Amino acid sequence: GCEGMRLSVKELWPKRLVAWGYAVLVVDSFTTRNIQDTCQTTLPDRVFDAYGALNFLSKQNFVDIRRVALMGFSAGGTATLEGTKIEGNEQLMDHKFRAAVAYYPVCAASQGDATVPILILSGDRDNWSQAERCRQRLARLSDTGPPIELNIYKGTYHDFDAPEFKVGRRVLGHIEKYNPDAAEKSIRSVRLFLRKYLSN
């Protein structure tokens, strides 16, 4: 996200994914660039960070490079969508992702198809990453592109999967608040989605 690497992204999600049998590489686009916060400024080009990570993974003998998913949260989710859009930078890369998961991204309503199957998870009360823009994107999909699944959780705000926001807080006019029910449902959806698209 634009505030940097939160605890649930750095520790909780990797532990969960490893328990499911996946290898995990967490990419920090901020620390090496001495960036603290990009919520009110521009982000670095994180799409190239994602493909740099994929290139790194291609050199690891324990990784099946044909079965790697890209996953991001908030601004990282937006970068996930940017990295898998038709006619984006993906076409220039030697290695490709197999699937993508984007938690509460800002969807580009004018975009249509993607290069890989995508799971988007969003809250209907999230006014930072509005689910309606994702609905608009899905309305533009062709019948021939990879599927894009959109799960919208009622009564749910930004960062709904992050237990560190149990109390909830307001950031730049936006509410970030954990929702255990939505979190659990989304986690089950992610597990099924990855199993479906990363299995042999």
NUNU-105574 format. One record per residue (C-alpha): residue number from 1; y, x, z. Coordinates in Angstrom, 3 decimals. Each point is the difference from the previous one (the first is absolute). Layout:
<rs>
  lumro         v         u         w
    NUM         Y         X         Z
...
</rs>
This chain:
<rs>
  lumro         v         u         w
      1     0.000     0.000     0.000
      2     3.650     0.948    -0.235
      3     0.040     0.984     3.685
      4    -2.707     2.605    -0.506
      5    -3.575     0.259     1.215
      6    -0.714    -2.591     2.676
      7    -2.938     0.344     2.374
      8    -2.213    -2.699    -1.504
      9     0.271     1.588    -3.473
     10    -0.551     3.515     1.297
     11    -2.859    -0.756     2.412
     12    -1.250    -3.595     0.169
     13    -0.549    -0.658    -3.722
     14    -1.632     3.395    -0.686
     15    -2.443    -0.510     2.906
     16    -0.809    -3.474    -1.283
     17    -0.578     1.192    -3.570
     18    -2.141     2.926     1.136
     19    -2.091    -2.404     2.095
     20    -0.577    -1.968    -3.222
     21    -1.319     3.152    -1.677
     22     3.050     1.211    -1.936
     23     1.690     3.380    -0.017
     24     3.753    -0.307     0.634
     25     2.980     2.133    -0.988
     26     3.283    -1.068     1.616
     27     3.007     1.113    -2.045
     28     3.303     0.637     1.790
     29     2.831     0.012    -2.543
     30     2.715     0.522     2.623
     31    -0.790     2.884     2.364
     32    -0.241     2.757    -2.612
     33     3.328    -1.179    -1.462
     34     1.699    -0.213     3.430
     35     0.597    -3.724    -0.506
     36     0.250    -2.177     3.116
     37     0.729    -3.442    -1.430
     38     0.542    -1.474    -3.458
     39     0.597    -3.633     0.975
     40     3.610     0.216    -1.174
     41    -0.300     2.819    -2.534
     42    -2.203     0.801    -2.979
     43    -3.635     0.951     0.370
     44    -1.503     3.154    -1.455
     45    -2.241    -0.596    -3.009
     46    -3.090    -0.863     1.972
     47    -2.033    -0.960    -3.060
     48    -0.290     3.703    -0.833
     49    -1.024     0.696     3.601
     50    -2.814    -2.526    -0.414
     51    -1.253     1.598    -3.199
     52     0.394     3.456     1.506
     53    -2.275    -1.174     2.801
     54    -2.472    -1.348    -2.550
     55     0.020     3.352    -1.795
     56    -0.640     1.749     3.333
     57    -2.912    -2.349     0.702
     58    -1.481     0.734    -3.424
     59    -0.579     3.579     1.173
     60    -1.942    -1.051     3.124
     61    -3.772    -0.016    -0.439
     62    -0.484    -2.874     2.465
     63     2.213    -2.384    -2.045
     64    -1.181    -2.153    -2.893
     65     3.234     0.065    -1.975
     66    -1.092    -3.062    -1.984
     67     0.131    -2.074     3.189
     68     3.361     0.571     1.672
     69     2.379    -2.776     1.038
     70     3.727     0.278     0.656
     71     1.347    -1.776     3.086
     72     3.552    -0.384     1.270
     73     2.075    -1.880     2.556
     74     3.507    -1.414    -0.521
     75     1.884     2.579    -2.093
     76    -3.348     1.752    -0.414
     77    -1.417    -3.285    -1.263
     78     2.832    -0.183    -2.523
     79    -0.859     3.549    -1.126
     80    -3.628    -1.142    -0.318
     81     1.036    -2.741    -2.418
     82     2.253     2.397    -1.913
     83    -2.849     2.493    -0.320
     84    -2.343    -2.556    -1.535
     85     2.282    -1.884    -2.361
     86    -0.568    -0.200    -3.735
     87     2.012     2.605    -1.901
     88     0.817     1.823     3.232
     89    -0.660     3.627     0.955
     90    -3.720    -0.687     0.327
     91    -0.431     0.402    -3.746
     92     1.111     3.650     0.286
     93    -2.541     0.926     2.673
     94    -3.384     1.654    -0.465
     95    -1.600    -1.973     2.819
     96     0.404    -3.724     0.645
     97    -0.394    -2.198     3.046
     98    -2.777    -2.594    -0.083
     99     1.777    -2.664     2.093
    100     3.103    -0.479     2.147
    101     0.984    -1.761     3.227
    102     3.652    -0.779     0.770
    103     1.054    -1.352     3.372
    104     3.326    -1.914    -0.117
    105     1.462     1.818    -3.038
    106     3.127    -0.939    -1.908
    107    -1.501    -1.451    -3.162
    108     1.813     0.329    -3.309
    109     0.007    -3.624    -1.110
    110     0.510     1.055    -3.622
    111    -3.159     2.151    -0.075
    112    -3.249    -1.430    -1.213
    113    -3.350     1.698    -0.369
    114    -1.163     3.040     1.935
    115    -2.334     2.850    -0.941
    116    -2.504    -0.699     2.810
    117    -1.043    -2.910     2.230
    118     2.580    -0.486     2.761
    119    -0.011    -1.780     3.350
    120     3.457    -0.979     1.303
    121     0.342    -1.205     3.603
    122     3.229    -1.639     1.114
    123     1.505    -2.291     2.637
    124     1.806    -3.192    -0.923
    125     2.804     0.716     2.512
    126     0.552     3.553    -1.221
    127     3.566     0.106    -1.336
    128    -0.199     3.742    -0.654
    129    -2.900    -0.140    -2.454
    130     0.090    -3.572    -1.215
    131    -3.326    -1.472    -1.038
    132     1.692    -2.221    -2.577
    133     0.753     3.029    -2.185
    134    -3.721     0.824     0.034
    135    -0.816    -3.579    -0.993
    136     2.410     0.373    -2.915
    137    -1.736     3.175    -1.100
    138    -3.393    -1.668     0.095
    139     1.356    -2.804    -2.176
    140     0.642     2.629    -2.702
    141    -3.546     1.396    -0.080
    142    -1.909    -0.111    -3.248
    143    -3.601    -1.149    -0.235
    144    -1.185     3.503    -0.921
    145     1.386     2.215     2.772
    146    -1.688     1.030     3.248
    147     0.149    -2.639     2.753
    148     2.823    -0.042     2.525
    149    -0.799    -1.865     3.208
    150     2.850    -1.224     2.192
    151    -0.659    -1.018     3.611
    152     2.967    -1.606     1.750
    153    -0.288    -0.640     3.746
    154     1.917    -2.923     1.524
    155     2.416     0.583     2.852
    156    -0.211     3.746    -0.561
    157     2.676     2.704    -0.174
    158     0.202     3.576    -1.289
    159    -2.405     2.569     1.539
    160    -2.348    -2.799     1.092
    161    -3.007     2.357     0.113
    162     1.680     2.543     2.327
    163    -0.883    -0.414     3.727
    164     2.924     2.248     0.933
    165     2.253    -2.969    -0.820
    166    -1.631    -2.493     2.395
    167     3.357    -0.772     1.578
    168     1.766    -0.169    -3.351
    169     3.343     1.495    -0.914
    170     2.888    -0.437    -2.384
    171     0.831     2.799    -2.465
    172     2.966    -0.307    -2.350
    173    -0.176    -3.776     0.304
    174    -3.756    -0.185    -0.592
    175    -2.680    -0.922     2.542
    176    -3.044     2.239     0.436
    177    -2.715    -1.632     2.093
    178    -3.740     0.359     0.478
    179    -2.115    -3.074    -0.606
    180    -3.583     0.545     1.215
    181    -1.454    -2.931    -1.951
    182     1.606     1.028    -3.295
    183    -0.842     3.649     0.686
    184    -3.688    -0.796     0.498
    185    -0.161    -2.191    -3.098
    186     1.720     2.670    -2.090
    187    -2.328     2.720     1.290
    188    -3.018    -2.060    -1.034
    189     1.570    -0.533    -3.425
    190     0.609     3.729    -0.431
    191    -3.576     0.830     0.958
    192    -1.441    -2.501    -2.492
    193     2.413     1.086    -2.724
    194    -0.848     3.699     0.372
    195    -3.704    -0.733     0.128
    196     0.296    -2.036    -3.195
    197     1.975     2.542    -2.035
    198    -1.102     3.369     1.397
    199    -3.745    -0.583     0.186
    200    -2.263     1.255    -2.776
</rs>
